[in-house]
Amino acid sequence: MKKIFLILFLSIFLTSGLSSCFWDSKTEQENKDVSYYKNLWKDTFRSYQVAVTKIPKKGKFDFELGTLVSGNGEALSEFGGVKFQEKFSSMSIGFLGDYNFEDEEHPSMDATIKVYLNKRSFWAGDIDITFHIDGSGATSYSLNHLDRTTLEFFGAPKDMIDDLMLSFEENQGKIIRSDTHAEFLKEIFATLVVSKKNSPLRENSKEEERKIIDAFLDTEVLEVTGGVEKEEDISTLTMKLNPENMIRFLNQVATILGGDEAKKEFDSNTDLLKSFTLAGTMDIENKKIIDSRILSEIPLSSIDLKTGEKIYDALITENRFIYANPERFDVDITTLISTKNTPNNKLQLHFRWLIK
Protein backbone atom coordinates (compact mmCIF):
# COMPACT_ATOMS: atom_id res chain seq x y z
CA MET A 1 0.00 0.00 0.00
CA LYS A 2 2.79 2.42 0.89
CA LYS A 3 4.37 2.02 -2.54
CA ILE A 4 1.09 2.95 -4.18
CA PHE A 5 0.61 6.07 -2.07
CA LEU A 6 4.23 7.12 -2.65
CA ILE A 7 3.71 6.89 -6.39
CA LEU A 8 0.34 8.68 -6.28
CA PHE A 9 1.76 11.42 -4.06
CA LEU A 10 4.68 12.09 -6.37
CA SER A 11 2.40 11.99 -9.39
CA ILE A 12 -0.54 14.10 -8.08
CA PHE A 13 1.23 16.68 -5.85
CA LEU A 14 4.58 17.11 -7.55
CA THR A 15 3.95 16.00 -11.23
CA SER A 16 4.61 15.28 -11.34
CA GLY A 17 7.39 3.58 -22.88
CA LEU A 18 8.77 6.00 -25.05
CA SER A 19 7.60 4.81 -28.46
CA SER A 20 10.09 2.80 -30.47
CA CYS A 21 9.08 4.66 -33.62
CA PHE A 22 11.51 7.24 -35.01
CA TRP A 23 10.08 10.39 -36.60
CA ASP A 24 12.20 11.70 -39.41
CA SER A 25 10.41 14.91 -40.30
CA LYS A 26 9.10 17.97 -38.50
CA THR A 27 5.68 17.38 -40.04
CA GLU A 28 5.42 13.90 -38.54
CA GLN A 29 6.36 15.27 -35.11
CA GLU A 30 3.69 17.92 -35.27
CA ASN A 31 1.06 15.38 -36.36
CA LYS A 32 1.28 13.22 -33.23
CA ASP A 33 -2.13 13.27 -31.61
CA VAL A 34 -2.95 13.43 -27.93
CA SER A 35 -3.36 9.64 -27.66
CA TYR A 36 0.38 9.25 -28.30
CA TYR A 37 1.22 11.46 -25.31
CA LYS A 38 -1.37 9.76 -23.11
CA ASN A 39 0.24 6.39 -23.84
CA LEU A 40 3.69 7.88 -23.23
CA TRP A 41 2.55 9.07 -19.78
CA LYS A 42 1.13 5.64 -18.94
CA ASP A 43 4.30 3.85 -20.08
CA THR A 44 6.47 6.23 -18.05
CA PHE A 45 4.32 5.86 -14.93
CA ARG A 46 4.46 2.06 -15.14
CA SER A 47 8.22 2.05 -15.71
CA TYR A 48 8.71 4.03 -12.50
CA GLN A 49 6.46 1.65 -10.58
CA VAL A 50 8.71 -1.23 -11.65
CA ALA A 51 12.00 0.65 -11.25
CA VAL A 52 11.52 1.64 -7.60
CA THR A 53 11.65 -2.06 -6.70
CA LYS A 54 15.20 -2.16 -8.08
CA ILE A 55 16.68 0.52 -5.81
CA PRO A 56 19.88 -1.07 -4.44
CA LYS A 57 19.94 -2.20 -0.82
CA LYS A 58 23.62 -1.28 -0.53
CA GLY A 59 25.31 1.93 -1.62
CA LYS A 60 25.98 5.58 -0.89
CA PHE A 61 23.37 8.27 -0.40
CA ASP A 62 23.31 12.06 -0.50
CA PHE A 63 20.23 13.84 0.88
CA GLU A 64 19.56 17.55 1.23
CA LEU A 65 16.50 19.40 2.46
CA GLY A 66 16.54 23.18 2.47
CA THR A 67 14.14 26.05 3.01
CA LEU A 68 14.60 29.71 2.17
CA VAL A 69 12.52 32.85 2.78
CA SER A 70 12.53 35.47 0.02
CA GLY A 71 10.60 38.57 -0.96
CA ASN A 72 9.27 41.34 1.27
CA GLY A 73 9.41 39.05 4.29
CA GLU A 74 13.13 38.30 4.12
CA ALA A 75 13.08 36.74 7.58
CA LEU A 76 10.50 35.25 9.91
CA SER A 77 10.36 35.78 13.66
CA GLU A 78 7.37 33.48 14.16
CA PHE A 79 5.87 30.52 12.34
CA GLY A 80 2.89 28.38 13.30
CA GLY A 81 2.63 30.08 16.66
CA VAL A 82 6.28 29.33 17.52
CA LYS A 83 8.43 32.39 18.21
CA PHE A 84 12.08 32.15 17.21
CA GLN A 85 14.90 33.52 19.31
CA GLU A 86 16.27 35.07 16.14
CA LYS A 87 14.74 35.73 12.76
CA PHE A 88 14.71 32.80 10.39
CA SER A 89 15.73 33.23 6.75
CA SER A 90 17.07 29.83 5.71
CA MET A 91 17.87 26.35 6.93
CA SER A 92 19.49 23.40 5.21
CA ILE A 93 19.92 19.82 6.41
CA GLY A 94 22.51 17.62 4.75
CA PHE A 95 22.64 13.86 5.27
CA LEU A 96 25.23 11.74 3.45
CA GLY A 97 27.05 8.47 3.91
CA ASP A 98 26.75 4.81 2.99
CA TYR A 99 24.40 2.02 3.97
CA ASN A 100 23.95 -1.75 3.74
CA PHE A 101 20.39 -3.02 4.10
CA GLU A 102 20.94 -6.34 2.30
CA ASP A 103 20.39 -8.17 5.59
CA GLU A 104 17.32 -6.45 7.07
CA GLU A 105 17.92 -8.09 10.43
CA HIS A 106 21.49 -6.70 10.61
CA PRO A 107 21.58 -3.35 8.79
CA SER A 108 24.52 -0.98 8.98
CA MET A 109 25.09 2.68 8.17
CA ASP A 110 27.71 5.39 8.38
CA ALA A 111 26.46 8.94 7.99
CA THR A 112 27.13 12.58 8.67
CA ILE A 113 24.31 15.03 9.43
CA LYS A 114 24.84 18.78 9.13
CA VAL A 115 22.33 21.53 9.87
CA TYR A 116 22.94 25.07 8.62
CA LEU A 117 20.86 27.94 9.99
CA ASN A 118 20.57 31.34 8.30
CA LYS A 119 23.57 30.73 6.04
CA ARG A 120 23.99 31.06 2.31
CA SER A 121 27.44 29.41 2.21
CA PHE A 122 28.35 26.21 4.03
CA TRP A 123 31.40 25.38 6.11
CA ALA A 124 31.14 23.52 9.40
CA GLY A 125 27.50 22.85 10.20
CA ASP A 126 25.86 24.65 13.10
CA ILE A 127 24.96 21.12 14.15
CA ASP A 128 27.42 18.53 12.83
CA ILE A 129 27.06 14.88 13.86
CA THR A 130 28.71 11.72 12.56
CA PHE A 131 27.22 8.37 13.53
CA HIS A 132 27.74 4.68 12.85
CA ILE A 133 25.34 1.76 13.22
CA ASP A 134 26.90 -1.66 12.78
CA GLY A 135 25.22 -4.91 11.80
CA SER A 136 24.51 -5.86 15.41
CA GLY A 137 22.52 -2.66 15.93
CA ALA A 138 25.14 -1.04 18.16
CA THR A 139 25.31 2.73 17.69
CA SER A 140 28.12 5.21 18.16
CA TYR A 141 28.37 8.87 17.26
CA SER A 142 30.55 11.92 17.57
CA LEU A 143 29.43 15.53 17.88
CA ASN A 144 31.73 17.61 15.70
CA HIS A 145 30.13 21.03 16.04
CA LEU A 146 27.34 22.65 18.04
CA ASP A 147 26.25 26.28 17.94
CA ARG A 148 24.55 28.01 20.88
CA THR A 149 22.32 30.12 18.62
CA THR A 150 21.02 27.00 16.90
CA LEU A 151 20.13 25.42 20.23
CA GLU A 152 18.17 28.55 21.10
CA PHE A 153 16.43 28.53 17.73
CA PHE A 154 15.27 24.94 18.20
CA GLY A 155 13.88 25.77 21.64
CA ALA A 156 16.40 24.12 23.96
CA PRO A 157 15.61 25.10 27.59
CA LYS A 158 17.69 28.14 28.53
CA ASP A 159 18.78 26.58 31.83
CA MET A 160 20.27 23.63 29.90
CA ILE A 161 22.12 25.43 27.11
CA ASP A 162 25.21 26.25 29.19
CA ASP A 163 25.50 22.61 30.32
CA LEU A 164 25.00 21.35 26.75
CA MET A 165 27.70 23.64 25.41
CA LEU A 166 30.08 22.64 28.20
CA SER A 167 29.43 18.94 27.50
CA PHE A 168 30.04 19.53 23.80
CA GLU A 169 33.36 21.27 24.46
CA GLU A 170 34.50 18.37 26.67
CA ASN A 171 33.46 15.69 24.17
CA GLN A 172 33.94 17.36 20.78
CA GLY A 173 35.07 14.81 18.20
CA LYS A 174 35.07 11.90 20.67
CA ILE A 175 33.37 8.61 19.76
CA ILE A 176 30.46 8.00 22.14
CA ARG A 177 29.37 4.36 22.21
CA SER A 178 27.00 3.89 25.10
CA ASP A 179 24.65 6.48 26.50
CA THR A 180 20.93 7.22 26.27
CA HIS A 181 21.30 9.16 23.04
CA ALA A 182 23.03 6.27 21.28
CA GLU A 183 20.34 3.84 22.42
CA PHE A 184 17.69 6.27 21.22
CA LEU A 185 19.21 6.36 17.73
CA LYS A 186 19.41 2.58 17.71
CA GLU A 187 15.71 2.26 18.52
CA ILE A 188 14.73 4.76 15.83
CA PHE A 189 16.74 2.87 13.24
CA ALA A 190 15.31 -0.49 14.30
CA THR A 191 11.78 0.94 14.05
CA LEU A 192 12.40 2.18 10.51
CA VAL A 193 13.74 -1.18 9.37
CA VAL A 194 11.11 -3.49 10.87
CA SER A 195 8.05 -1.22 10.79
CA LYS A 196 6.65 -2.90 7.69
CA LYS A 197 6.50 -6.22 9.59
CA ASN A 198 4.63 -4.80 12.57
CA SER A 199 2.56 -2.10 10.89
CA PRO A 200 -1.15 -2.08 11.81
CA LEU A 201 -1.91 -0.58 8.39
CA ARG A 202 -3.55 -2.81 5.84
CA GLU A 203 -1.15 -4.13 3.17
CA ASN A 204 -2.53 -4.40 -0.34
CA SER A 205 -2.15 -7.61 -2.26
CA LYS A 206 -0.23 -7.53 -5.54
CA GLU A 207 -3.54 -7.90 -7.38
CA GLU A 208 -5.06 -4.93 -5.53
CA GLU A 209 -1.99 -2.82 -6.26
CA ARG A 210 -2.23 -3.66 -9.96
CA LYS A 211 -5.94 -2.75 -10.05
CA ILE A 212 -5.35 0.56 -8.26
CA ILE A 213 -2.59 1.54 -10.68
CA ASP A 214 -4.76 0.54 -13.65
CA ALA A 215 -7.64 2.61 -12.24
CA PHE A 216 -5.42 5.65 -11.70
CA LEU A 217 -4.18 5.55 -15.29
CA ASP A 218 -7.41 4.50 -16.99
CA THR A 219 -9.55 7.15 -15.29
CA GLU A 220 -6.96 9.80 -16.23
CA VAL A 221 -6.75 11.51 -12.86
CA LEU A 222 -3.87 13.43 -14.38
CA GLU A 223 -5.25 14.20 -17.80
CA VAL A 224 -2.77 14.64 -20.65
CA THR A 225 -4.21 17.36 -22.87
CA GLY A 226 -1.45 17.56 -25.46
CA GLY A 227 2.25 17.49 -26.19
CA VAL A 228 5.10 18.57 -28.45
CA GLU A 229 8.37 17.01 -29.57
CA LYS A 230 11.70 18.63 -28.76
CA GLU A 231 15.22 17.90 -29.87
CA GLU A 232 17.13 14.91 -28.49
CA ASP A 233 14.05 12.67 -28.25
CA ILE A 234 12.36 14.73 -25.55
CA SER A 235 8.57 14.89 -25.40
CA THR A 236 6.88 17.69 -23.46
CA LEU A 237 3.45 16.71 -22.12
CA THR A 238 0.79 19.17 -21.02
CA MET A 239 -1.17 17.86 -18.02
CA LYS A 240 -3.87 18.88 -15.54
CA LEU A 241 -5.81 17.43 -12.63
CA ASN A 242 -9.30 16.30 -13.70
CA PRO A 243 -11.67 16.64 -10.67
CA GLU A 244 -14.43 14.38 -12.08
CA ASN A 245 -11.90 11.69 -12.92
CA MET A 246 -10.40 11.97 -9.44
CA ILE A 247 -13.81 11.20 -7.93
CA ARG A 248 -14.24 8.24 -10.28
CA PHE A 249 -10.82 6.95 -9.27
CA LEU A 250 -11.54 7.23 -5.53
CA ASN A 251 -14.83 5.38 -6.00
CA GLN A 252 -13.05 2.62 -7.90
CA VAL A 253 -10.40 2.30 -5.18
CA ALA A 254 -13.18 1.92 -2.59
CA THR A 255 -14.65 -0.92 -4.66
CA ILE A 256 -11.24 -2.57 -5.15
CA LEU A 257 -10.53 -2.56 -1.42
CA GLY A 258 -14.03 -3.08 -0.04
CA GLY A 259 -16.08 -4.74 -2.75
CA ASP A 260 -19.26 -3.53 -4.44
CA GLU A 261 -20.85 -2.82 -1.06
CA ALA A 262 -18.09 -0.42 0.00
CA LYS A 263 -19.17 3.10 0.95
CA LYS A 264 -18.43 5.68 -1.72
CA GLU A 265 -18.70 9.16 -0.22
CA PHE A 266 -16.54 11.15 -2.59
CA ASP A 267 -19.07 12.53 -5.09
CA SER A 268 -19.94 15.47 -2.82
CA ASN A 269 -16.32 16.68 -3.10
CA THR A 270 -16.47 17.37 -6.84
CA ASP A 271 -17.17 21.09 -6.45
CA LEU A 272 -14.38 21.38 -3.88
CA LEU A 273 -11.88 19.73 -6.22
CA LYS A 274 -13.01 21.99 -9.06
CA SER A 275 -11.85 24.98 -7.02
CA PHE A 276 -8.30 23.58 -7.03
CA THR A 277 -5.86 24.17 -9.86
CA LEU A 278 -3.11 21.71 -10.73
CA ALA A 279 -1.58 21.96 -14.18
CA GLY A 280 1.74 22.10 -15.95
CA THR A 281 4.18 20.42 -18.29
CA MET A 282 6.47 17.42 -18.04
CA ASP A 283 9.55 16.61 -20.12
CA ILE A 284 10.02 12.88 -20.70
CA GLU A 285 12.97 11.15 -22.35
CA ASN A 286 13.28 7.37 -22.55
CA LYS A 287 10.50 6.90 -19.94
CA LYS A 288 12.23 9.22 -17.47
CA ILE A 289 11.03 12.55 -16.08
CA ILE A 290 13.93 14.88 -16.80
CA ASP A 291 12.03 18.05 -15.89
CA SER A 292 8.57 19.26 -14.96
CA ARG A 293 6.91 22.54 -14.08
CA ILE A 294 3.65 22.20 -12.14
CA LEU A 295 1.55 25.06 -10.76
CA SER A 296 -1.10 24.47 -8.08
CA GLU A 297 -3.55 26.86 -6.47
CA ILE A 298 -5.72 26.08 -3.44
CA PRO A 299 -8.36 28.57 -2.25
CA LEU A 300 -8.07 29.85 1.33
CA SER A 301 -10.27 31.97 3.55
CA SER A 302 -9.80 33.48 7.00
CA ILE A 303 -11.43 36.04 9.33
CA ASP A 304 -9.85 39.43 9.99
CA LEU A 305 -9.76 39.58 13.82
CA LYS A 306 -10.04 43.37 13.81
CA THR A 307 -12.94 43.85 11.38
CA GLY A 308 -14.57 40.43 11.43
CA GLU A 309 -14.59 40.42 7.63
CA LYS A 310 -13.83 37.32 5.65
CA ILE A 311 -10.54 37.42 3.73
CA TYR A 312 -10.19 35.36 0.57
CA ASP A 313 -6.81 34.22 -0.62
CA ALA A 314 -5.14 31.30 -2.40
CA LEU A 315 -2.11 29.16 -1.59
CA ILE A 316 0.11 28.97 -4.66
CA THR A 317 2.86 26.42 -5.18
CA GLU A 318 5.27 26.40 -8.09
CA ASN A 319 6.87 22.97 -8.36
CA ARG A 320 9.84 21.77 -10.35
CA PHE A 321 10.25 18.01 -10.21
CA ILE A 322 13.10 15.98 -11.73
CA TYR A 323 13.25 12.18 -11.38
CA ALA A 324 15.92 11.29 -13.90
CA ASN A 325 16.90 7.84 -12.63
CA PRO A 326 14.24 5.86 -10.70
CA GLU A 327 16.53 2.89 -10.08
CA ARG A 328 18.92 5.17 -8.17
CA PHE A 329 16.20 7.28 -6.54
CA ASP A 330 17.69 10.35 -8.20
CA VAL A 331 15.06 12.93 -7.20
CA ASP A 332 15.27 16.73 -7.19
CA ILE A 333 12.26 18.82 -6.13
CA THR A 334 12.03 22.60 -5.71
CA THR A 335 8.80 24.21 -4.52
CA LEU A 336 8.04 27.92 -4.16
CA ILE A 337 5.14 28.64 -1.80
CA SER A 338 3.30 31.95 -1.73
CA THR A 339 -0.24 33.34 -1.59
CA LYS A 340 -2.20 35.38 -4.12
CA ASN A 341 -2.45 38.32 -1.69
CA THR A 342 1.30 38.33 -0.96
CA PRO A 343 2.93 37.13 -4.18
CA ASN A 344 6.34 38.64 -3.40
CA ASN A 345 6.80 36.72 -0.15
CA LYS A 346 7.88 33.19 -1.00
CA LEU A 347 9.11 30.22 0.97
CA GLN A 348 11.33 27.93 -1.07
CA LEU A 349 11.66 24.24 -0.23
CA HIS A 350 14.32 22.14 -1.91
CA PHE A 351 14.53 18.36 -1.60
CA ARG A 352 17.27 16.29 -3.23
CA TRP A 353 18.01 12.60 -2.75
CA LEU A 354 20.53 10.53 -4.68
CA ILE A 355 21.58 6.92 -4.13
CA LYS A 356 24.93 6.22 -5.76
C-alpha positions as CSV (number, residue, x, y, z in Angstrom):
1,M,0.0,0.0,0.0
2,K,2.8,2.4,0.9
3,K,4.4,2.0,-2.5
4,I,1.1,2.9,-4.2
5,F,0.6,6.1,-2.1
6,L,4.2,7.1,-2.6
7,I,3.7,6.9,-6.4
8,L,0.3,8.7,-6.3
9,F,1.8,11.4,-4.1
10,L,4.7,12.1,-6.4
11,S,2.4,12.0,-9.4
12,I,-0.5,14.1,-8.1
13,F,1.2,16.7,-5.8
14,L,4.6,17.1,-7.6
15,T,3.9,16.0,-11.2
16,S,4.6,15.3,-11.3
17,G,7.4,3.6,-22.9
18,L,8.8,6.0,-25.0
19,S,7.6,4.8,-28.5
20,S,10.1,2.8,-30.5
21,C,9.1,4.7,-33.6
22,F,11.5,7.2,-35.0
23,W,10.1,10.4,-36.6
24,D,12.2,11.7,-39.4
25,S,10.4,14.9,-40.3
26,K,9.1,18.0,-38.5
27,T,5.7,17.4,-40.0
28,E,5.4,13.9,-38.5
29,Q,6.4,15.3,-35.1
30,E,3.7,17.9,-35.3
31,N,1.1,15.4,-36.4
32,K,1.3,13.2,-33.2
33,D,-2.1,13.3,-31.6
34,V,-2.9,13.4,-27.9
35,S,-3.4,9.6,-27.7
36,Y,0.4,9.3,-28.3
37,Y,1.2,11.5,-25.3
38,K,-1.4,9.8,-23.1
39,N,0.2,6.4,-23.8
40,L,3.7,7.9,-23.2
41,W,2.6,9.1,-19.8
42,K,1.1,5.6,-18.9
43,D,4.3,3.8,-20.1
44,T,6.5,6.2,-18.1
45,F,4.3,5.9,-14.9
46,R,4.5,2.1,-15.1
47,S,8.2,2.1,-15.7
48,Y,8.7,4.0,-12.5
49,Q,6.5,1.7,-10.6
50,V,8.7,-1.2,-11.6
51,A,12.0,0.6,-11.2
52,V,11.5,1.6,-7.6
53,T,11.7,-2.1,-6.7
54,K,15.2,-2.2,-8.1
55,I,16.7,0.5,-5.8
56,P,19.9,-1.1,-4.4
57,K,19.9,-2.2,-0.8
58,K,23.6,-1.3,-0.5
59,G,25.3,1.9,-1.6
60,K,26.0,5.6,-0.9
61,F,23.4,8.3,-0.4
62,D,23.3,12.1,-0.5
63,F,20.2,13.8,0.9
64,E,19.6,17.6,1.2
65,L,16.5,19.4,2.5
66,G,16.5,23.2,2.5
67,T,14.1,26.0,3.0
68,L,14.6,29.7,2.2
69,V,12.5,32.9,2.8
70,S,12.5,35.5,0.0
71,G,10.6,38.6,-1.0
72,N,9.3,41.3,1.3
73,G,9.4,39.0,4.3
74,E,13.1,38.3,4.1
75,A,13.1,36.7,7.6
76,L,10.5,35.3,9.9
77,S,10.4,35.8,13.7
78,E,7.4,33.5,14.2
79,F,5.9,30.5,12.3
80,G,2.9,28.4,13.3
81,G,2.6,30.1,16.7
82,V,6.3,29.3,17.5
83,K,8.4,32.4,18.2
84,F,12.1,32.1,17.2
85,Q,14.9,33.5,19.3
86,E,16.3,35.1,16.1
87,K,14.7,35.7,12.8
88,F,14.7,32.8,10.4
89,S,15.7,33.2,6.8
90,S,17.1,29.8,5.7
91,M,17.9,26.4,6.9
92,S,19.5,23.4,5.2
93,I,19.9,19.8,6.4
94,G,22.5,17.6,4.7
95,F,22.6,13.9,5.3
96,L,25.2,11.7,3.4
97,G,27.0,8.5,3.9
98,D,26.8,4.8,3.0
99,Y,24.4,2.0,4.0
100,N,24.0,-1.8,3.7
101,F,20.4,-3.0,4.1
102,E,20.9,-6.3,2.3
103,D,20.4,-8.2,5.6
104,E,17.3,-6.4,7.1
105,E,17.9,-8.1,10.4
106,H,21.5,-6.7,10.6
107,P,21.6,-3.4,8.8
108,S,24.5,-1.0,9.0
109,M,25.1,2.7,8.2
110,D,27.7,5.4,8.4
111,A,26.5,8.9,8.0
112,T,27.1,12.6,8.7
113,I,24.3,15.0,9.4
114,K,24.8,18.8,9.1
115,V,22.3,21.5,9.9
116,Y,22.9,25.1,8.6
117,L,20.9,27.9,10.0
118,N,20.6,31.3,8.3
119,K,23.6,30.7,6.0
120,R,24.0,31.1,2.3
121,S,27.4,29.4,2.2
122,F,28.3,26.2,4.0
123,W,31.4,25.4,6.1
124,A,31.1,23.5,9.4
125,G,27.5,22.8,10.2
126,D,25.9,24.6,13.1
127,I,25.0,21.1,14.1
128,D,27.4,18.5,12.8
129,I,27.1,14.9,13.9
130,T,28.7,11.7,12.6
131,F,27.2,8.4,13.5
132,H,27.7,4.7,12.9
133,I,25.3,1.8,13.2
134,D,26.9,-1.7,12.8
135,G,25.2,-4.9,11.8
136,S,24.5,-5.9,15.4
137,G,22.5,-2.7,15.9
138,A,25.1,-1.0,18.2
139,T,25.3,2.7,17.7
140,S,28.1,5.2,18.2
141,Y,28.4,8.9,17.3
142,S,30.5,11.9,17.6
143,L,29.4,15.5,17.9
144,N,31.7,17.6,15.7
145,H,30.1,21.0,16.0
146,L,27.3,22.7,18.0
147,D,26.2,26.3,17.9
148,R,24.5,28.0,20.9
149,T,22.3,30.1,18.6
150,T,21.0,27.0,16.9
151,L,20.1,25.4,20.2
152,E,18.2,28.5,21.1
153,F,16.4,28.5,17.7
154,F,15.3,24.9,18.2
155,G,13.9,25.8,21.6
156,A,16.4,24.1,24.0
157,P,15.6,25.1,27.6
158,K,17.7,28.1,28.5
159,D,18.8,26.6,31.8
160,M,20.3,23.6,29.9
161,I,22.1,25.4,27.1
162,D,25.2,26.2,29.2
163,D,25.5,22.6,30.3
164,L,25.0,21.4,26.8
165,M,27.7,23.6,25.4
166,L,30.1,22.6,28.2
167,S,29.4,18.9,27.5
168,F,30.0,19.5,23.8
169,E,33.4,21.3,24.5
170,E,34.5,18.4,26.7
171,N,33.5,15.7,24.2
172,Q,33.9,17.4,20.8
173,G,35.1,14.8,18.2
174,K,35.1,11.9,20.7
175,I,33.4,8.6,19.8
176,I,30.5,8.0,22.1
177,R,29.4,4.4,22.2
178,S,27.0,3.9,25.1
179,D,24.6,6.5,26.5
180,T,20.9,7.2,26.3
181,H,21.3,9.2,23.0
182,A,23.0,6.3,21.3
183,E,20.3,3.8,22.4
184,F,17.7,6.3,21.2
185,L,19.2,6.4,17.7
186,K,19.4,2.6,17.7
187,E,15.7,2.3,18.5
188,I,14.7,4.8,15.8
189,F,16.7,2.9,13.2
190,A,15.3,-0.5,14.3
191,T,11.8,0.9,14.0
192,L,12.4,2.2,10.5
193,V,13.7,-1.2,9.4
194,V,11.1,-3.5,10.9
195,S,8.1,-1.2,10.8
196,K,6.6,-2.9,7.7
197,K,6.5,-6.2,9.6
198,N,4.6,-4.8,12.6
199,S,2.6,-2.1,10.9
200,P,-1.2,-2.1,11.8
201,L,-1.9,-0.6,8.4
202,R,-3.5,-2.8,5.8
203,E,-1.2,-4.1,3.2
204,N,-2.5,-4.4,-0.3
205,S,-2.2,-7.6,-2.3
206,K,-0.2,-7.5,-5.5
207,E,-3.5,-7.9,-7.4
208,E,-5.1,-4.9,-5.5
209,E,-2.0,-2.8,-6.3
210,R,-2.2,-3.7,-10.0
211,K,-5.9,-2.8,-10.1
212,I,-5.4,0.6,-8.3
213,I,-2.6,1.5,-10.7
214,D,-4.8,0.5,-13.6
215,A,-7.6,2.6,-12.2
216,F,-5.4,5.7,-11.7
217,L,-4.2,5.6,-15.3
218,D,-7.4,4.5,-17.0
219,T,-9.6,7.1,-15.3
220,E,-7.0,9.8,-16.2
221,V,-6.8,11.5,-12.9
222,L,-3.9,13.4,-14.4
223,E,-5.3,14.2,-17.8
224,V,-2.8,14.6,-20.6
225,T,-4.2,17.4,-22.9
226,G,-1.4,17.6,-25.5
227,G,2.2,17.5,-26.2
228,V,5.1,18.6,-28.4
229,E,8.4,17.0,-29.6
230,K,11.7,18.6,-28.8
231,E,15.2,17.9,-29.9
232,E,17.1,14.9,-28.5
233,D,14.1,12.7,-28.3
234,I,12.4,14.7,-25.6
235,S,8.6,14.9,-25.4
236,T,6.9,17.7,-23.5
237,L,3.5,16.7,-22.1
238,T,0.8,19.2,-21.0
239,M,-1.2,17.9,-18.0
240,K,-3.9,18.9,-15.5
241,L,-5.8,17.4,-12.6
242,N,-9.3,16.3,-13.7
243,P,-11.7,16.6,-10.7
244,E,-14.4,14.4,-12.1
245,N,-11.9,11.7,-12.9
246,M,-10.4,12.0,-9.4
247,I,-13.8,11.2,-7.9
248,R,-14.2,8.2,-10.3
249,F,-10.8,6.9,-9.3
250,L,-11.5,7.2,-5.5
251,N,-14.8,5.4,-6.0
252,Q,-13.1,2.6,-7.9
253,V,-10.4,2.3,-5.2
254,A,-13.2,1.9,-2.6
255,T,-14.6,-0.9,-4.7
256,I,-11.2,-2.6,-5.1
257,L,-10.5,-2.6,-1.4
258,G,-14.0,-3.1,0.0
259,G,-16.1,-4.7,-2.8
260,D,-19.3,-3.5,-4.4
261,E,-20.9,-2.8,-1.1
262,A,-18.1,-0.4,0.0
263,K,-19.2,3.1,1.0
264,K,-18.4,5.7,-1.7
265,E,-18.7,9.2,-0.2
266,F,-16.5,11.1,-2.6
267,D,-19.1,12.5,-5.1
268,S,-19.9,15.5,-2.8
269,N,-16.3,16.7,-3.1
270,T,-16.5,17.4,-6.8
271,D,-17.2,21.1,-6.4
272,L,-14.4,21.4,-3.9
273,L,-11.9,19.7,-6.2
274,K,-13.0,22.0,-9.1
275,S,-11.9,25.0,-7.0
276,F,-8.3,23.6,-7.0
277,T,-5.9,24.2,-9.9
278,L,-3.1,21.7,-10.7
279,A,-1.6,22.0,-14.2
280,G,1.7,22.1,-16.0
281,T,4.2,20.4,-18.3
282,M,6.5,17.4,-18.0
283,D,9.5,16.6,-20.1
284,I,10.0,12.9,-20.7
285,E,13.0,11.1,-22.3
286,N,13.3,7.4,-22.5
287,K,10.5,6.9,-19.9
288,K,12.2,9.2,-17.5
289,I,11.0,12.6,-16.1
290,I,13.9,14.9,-16.8
291,D,12.0,18.0,-15.9
292,S,8.6,19.3,-15.0
293,R,6.9,22.5,-14.1
294,I,3.6,22.2,-12.1
295,L,1.5,25.1,-10.8
296,S,-1.1,24.5,-8.1
297,E,-3.5,26.9,-6.5
298,I,-5.7,26.1,-3.4
299,P,-8.4,28.6,-2.2
300,L,-8.1,29.8,1.3
301,S,-10.3,32.0,3.6
302,S,-9.8,33.5,7.0
303,I,-11.4,36.0,9.3
304,D,-9.9,39.4,10.0
305,L,-9.8,39.6,13.8
306,K,-10.0,43.4,13.8
307,T,-12.9,43.8,11.4
308,G,-14.6,40.4,11.4
309,E,-14.6,40.4,7.6
310,K,-13.8,37.3,5.6
311,I,-10.5,37.4,3.7
312,Y,-10.2,35.4,0.6
313,D,-6.8,34.2,-0.6
314,A,-5.1,31.3,-2.4
315,L,-2.1,29.2,-1.6
316,I,0.1,29.0,-4.7
317,T,2.9,26.4,-5.2
318,E,5.3,26.4,-8.1
319,N,6.9,23.0,-8.4
320,R,9.8,21.8,-10.3
321,F,10.2,18.0,-10.2
322,I,13.1,16.0,-11.7
323,Y,13.3,12.2,-11.4
324,A,15.9,11.3,-13.9
325,N,16.9,7.8,-12.6
326,P,14.2,5.9,-10.7
327,E,16.5,2.9,-10.1
328,R,18.9,5.2,-8.2
329,F,16.2,7.3,-6.5
330,D,17.7,10.4,-8.2
331,V,15.1,12.9,-7.2
332,D,15.3,16.7,-7.2
333,I,12.3,18.8,-6.1
334,T,12.0,22.6,-5.7
335,T,8.8,24.2,-4.5
336,L,8.0,27.9,-4.2
337,I,5.1,28.6,-1.8
338,S,3.3,32.0,-1.7
339,T,-0.2,33.3,-1.6
340,K,-2.2,35.4,-4.1
341,N,-2.5,38.3,-1.7
342,T,1.3,38.3,-1.0
343,P,2.9,37.1,-4.2
344,N,6.3,38.6,-3.4
345,N,6.8,36.7,-0.1
346,K,7.9,33.2,-1.0
347,L,9.1,30.2,1.0
348,Q,11.3,27.9,-1.1
349,L,11.7,24.2,-0.2
350,H,14.3,22.1,-1.9
351,F,14.5,18.4,-1.6
352,R,17.3,16.3,-3.2
353,W,18.0,12.6,-2.7
354,L,20.5,10.5,-4.7
355,I,21.6,6.9,-4.1
356,K,24.9,6.2,-5.8
